[in-house]
Amino acid sequence: YNGWEPYQYRTWKGASDLEPGMVKWLHFAGGYGHLRYWPLQWQPVPFDRGIRVAVAKLD
């Protein structure tokens, strides 16, 4: 996930349309009852999030 929305781009294709990364192997498991793969719940791993920080010069 990142903070760039699709409407900020001319073609409405944002930076979060494709996110390369490792996948959780349990997301590919299936048929065991409690382990199921849901395509809409996929997320890349490890995930890095952009955050804001306040930077100030120390005297």
ChimeraX commands (.cxc) that place a marker at each C-alpha (Angstrom):
marker #1 position 0.00,0.00,0.00 radius 0.5
marker #1 position 1.11,3.53,-0.68 radius 0.5
marker #1 position -0.48,6.94,-0.62 radius 0.5
marker #1 position -0.60,7.51,-4.37 radius 0.5
marker #1 position -4.17,7.44,-5.63 radius 0.5
marker #1 position -5.01,6.49,-9.25 radius 0.5
marker #1 position -6.70,9.83,-9.93 radius 0.5
marker #1 position -3.32,11.54,-9.51 radius 0.5
marker #1 position -2.13,9.96,-12.77 radius 0.5
marker #1 position -3.10,10.82,-16.31 radius 0.5
marker #1 position -4.04,7.21,-17.18 radius 0.5
marker #1 position -5.60,6.41,-13.78 radius 0.5
marker #1 position -3.01,3.67,-13.23 radius 0.5
marker #1 position -1.46,4.29,-9.85 radius 0.5
marker #1 position 1.70,2.99,-8.27 radius 0.5
marker #1 position -0.24,0.46,-6.20 radius 0.5
marker #1 position -1.68,-1.40,-9.20 radius 0.5
marker #1 position 1.27,-3.77,-9.18 radius 0.5
marker #1 position 3.37,-4.38,-6.10 radius 0.5
marker #1 position 6.18,-6.90,-6.49 radius 0.5
marker #1 position 7.26,-8.78,-3.43 radius 0.5
marker #1 position 7.28,-12.08,-1.65 radius 0.5
marker #1 position 3.96,-13.79,-1.08 radius 0.5
marker #1 position 2.73,-15.52,2.04 radius 0.5
marker #1 position 2.98,-19.22,1.31 radius 0.5
marker #1 position -0.11,-19.96,3.40 radius 0.5
marker #1 position -2.12,-17.96,0.90 radius 0.5
marker #1 position -1.48,-20.72,-1.64 radius 0.5
marker #1 position -2.55,-23.50,0.74 radius 0.5
marker #1 position -5.99,-24.91,0.29 radius 0.5
marker #1 position -8.22,-27.83,1.07 radius 0.5
marker #1 position -7.30,-28.00,4.75 radius 0.5
marker #1 position -10.37,-26.28,6.16 radius 0.5
marker #1 position -8.75,-23.48,8.13 radius 0.5
marker #1 position -6.19,-22.59,5.43 radius 0.5
marker #1 position -7.80,-20.97,2.42 radius 0.5
marker #1 position -6.56,-18.69,-0.33 radius 0.5
marker #1 position -8.73,-15.65,-1.02 radius 0.5
marker #1 position -7.57,-13.66,-4.07 radius 0.5
marker #1 position -8.81,-10.36,-2.65 radius 0.5
marker #1 position -6.88,-10.79,0.60 radius 0.5
marker #1 position -3.43,-11.15,-0.97 radius 0.5
marker #1 position -0.73,-8.82,0.24 radius 0.5
marker #1 position 2.98,-8.61,-0.51 radius 0.5
marker #1 position 5.44,-9.57,2.22 radius 0.5
marker #1 position 7.53,-7.97,3.60 radius 0.5
marker #1 position 5.56,-4.80,3.39 radius 0.5
marker #1 position 7.06,-1.35,3.76 radius 0.5
marker #1 position 4.82,1.58,4.43 radius 0.5
marker #1 position 5.58,5.17,3.70 radius 0.5
marker #1 position 5.26,7.26,6.83 radius 0.5
marker #1 position 5.64,10.92,7.65 radius 0.5
marker #1 position 8.23,12.09,10.13 radius 0.5
marker #1 position 8.96,15.48,11.61 radius 0.5
marker #1 position 12.58,16.57,11.24 radius 0.5
marker #1 position 13.94,19.46,13.25 radius 0.5
marker #1 position 17.45,20.81,13.70 radius 0.5
marker #1 position 18.78,20.48,17.24 radius 0.5
marker #1 position 20.63,23.38,18.82 radius 0.5
marker link #1:1,2 radius 0.2
marker link #1:2,3 radius 0.2
marker link #1:3,4 radius 0.2
marker link #1:4,5 radius 0.2
marker link #1:5,6 radius 0.2
marker link #1:6,7 radius 0.2
marker link #1:7,8 radius 0.2
marker link #1:8,9 radius 0.2
marker link #1:9,10 radius 0.2
marker link #1:10,11 radius 0.2
marker link #1:11,12 radius 0.2
marker link #1:12,13 radius 0.2
marker link #1:13,14 radius 0.2
marker link #1:14,15 radius 0.2
marker link #1:15,16 radius 0.2
marker link #1:16,17 radius 0.2
marker link #1:17,18 radius 0.2
marker link #1:18,19 radius 0.2
marker link #1:19,20 radius 0.2
marker link #1:20,21 radius 0.2
marker link #1:21,22 radius 0.2
marker link #1:22,23 radius 0.2
marker link #1:23,24 radius 0.2
marker link #1:24,25 radius 0.2
marker link #1:25,26 radius 0.2
marker link #1:26,27 radius 0.2
marker link #1:27,28 radius 0.2
marker link #1:28,29 radius 0.2
marker link #1:29,30 radius 0.2
marker link #1:30,31 radius 0.2
marker link #1:31,32 radius 0.2
marker link #1:32,33 radius 0.2
marker link #1:33,34 radius 0.2
marker link #1:34,35 radius 0.2
marker link #1:35,36 radius 0.2
marker link #1:36,37 radius 0.2
marker link #1:37,38 radius 0.2
marker link #1:38,39 radius 0.2
marker link #1:39,40 radius 0.2
marker link #1:40,41 radius 0.2
marker link #1:41,42 radius 0.2
marker link #1:42,43 radius 0.2
marker link #1:43,44 radius 0.2
marker link #1:44,45 radius 0.2
marker link #1:45,46 radius 0.2
marker link #1:46,47 radius 0.2
marker link #1:47,48 radius 0.2
marker link #1:48,49 radius 0.2
marker link #1:49,50 radius 0.2
marker link #1:50,51 radius 0.2
marker link #1:51,52 radius 0.2
marker link #1:52,53 radius 0.2
marker link #1:53,54 radius 0.2
marker link #1:54,55 radius 0.2
marker link #1:55,56 radius 0.2
marker link #1:56,57 radius 0.2
marker link #1:57,58 radius 0.2
marker link #1:58,59 radius 0.2
view
